[in-house]
Amino acid sequence: SETAKSMSDYHCEGYASFHLILIEKNSVHSYSWDGEALNEKHYPDQEWYFFTSSSFKQSEVEQARKEKFHQWVEDGASFEGFLPTIHSQHKSNDPAHSVLMAREDACTKSITQFEVTAEEKICRYWPTPHEDIEHYDQYEF
């Protein structure tokens, strides 16, 4: 797609590391910038996708979150408003392995969601989901 091509050509120098998931009608791409290189992956068409990152025990945390994700899908993939409830999964006794991560030294910084249809373009932004998952800002562009 045009958007995926634009992202592949984008120069990310000067930005902090990030992960971007681009979901289009028939394709999904992920982009990971580590401060030095932009890595792109293309995924086959399927109903649900699992993406996560962690700077703390990466493989252990990823496995724990993946299990929670698969359980969420098996339980019916519920939403609360516009956000899949898996995004608000947090256990205070196990914050590092929680999907909504909140530890003393780190936390989920924000959640940004774009919805683009033929009729409208909307951005929803949860600025501090680890403190307040219920409130978000919404912009039309």
Secondary structure, 3 states (H helix, E strand, C coil): CHHHHHHHCCCCCCCCCEEEEEEECCEEEEEEECCCCEEEEEECCCCCCCCCCCCCCHHHHHHHHHHHHHHHHHCCCCEECCEEHHHHCCCCCCCCCCCCCECCCCECCCEEEEEECCCCEEEEEECCCCCCCCCCEEEEC
